[in-house]
Amino acid sequence: MEAGDASSALVPLLKSYELNAEDALTLTSLAALHYQQGNEKQAIGYQIQAVDLNPEYGAAQYRLAEMLQSAGEHFKALEHAQKP
């Protein structure tokens, strides 16, 4: 994804977040976008929110595990990788 694409994707995602901050899919999308832009801490924060809202959202758990692994949080990553 190029920088212009990421910027244009961020605007509607932030609007969606403003309208409903408790939508796990929006949070996961925001996390992915920030992660691709190199904003690891912000990405992990959004991903944690998504998992907290919907612990059974398996894709969110897996993505959080990947992000935590990349950040060197191996034990936390394993914990999330083993959840549904």
N, C-alpha and C positions, 0 to 999 in steps of 0.2 A: 504494500500500500504506500503510495506516495504521500508527501506532506500535504499537498492540496486536497487529496482525497480524504485524509484523516481529519483535516480541519472542517471540511464540508460535512463529514459524518458526525462530528462532535456536536454541531449546533442542534440537529433534531434529537439527538440522544439526550442532551442536556434539557431540552424542552420537555421531552418525555419524562425525564427524572423530576423536573419541576412539577409536572402534573400528577405524577404518581411515584413518589420516592420509595414505594414498597413493592415495586415490580422487579422480581428477581431477574427476568430476562433483560430488562433495561440495564440493571446493575452489572450483569455479566457482560453485556455489550460494551458498556463504559469501561469496565475493567480491561477487556480485550484491547480496546482502542488505546487506552493509556499505556498498557503493557507494550504494544507495538511501537509506541512513541518513546519508549524508554523510561516512562514514569512508573517505575516498579512499585514504589510505596503507595502511590495513589491507586494503582491497579489492584494491589492486594487489599487495600481498604474497601474498594467497591466490591471486590469478590467476596470478602468476608461478610459484607452486608447481605449479599445475595444468598449466601449459605445460611446465614442466621435467619433470614426470612423464610427460606424453604430448604431445610436440611435434607429433604429427600430428593432434591434436584441434583441427580448424579453428575451431570455435565458440569455443574457449578463446583461441586466437590472436587472433581478431577482437575478442572482448570486451576482451582485454588492450590491443589497439591503441586501442580506443575510450577506455578508461580513461586510457591514457598521453597520448592526444591532449588529453583534457579537462584533464589535469594539466600541459599545456604541454610535454610530452616528445615533440615532433613527429617527430624522427628515429627514436627508439625505436618510436614508434607505427607509422611507415611500415614499419619492419623487420618488425614482427609482422603487419601487415596483408598483407604480401606472402608470408607463409609459408602452407603448405597449411591 
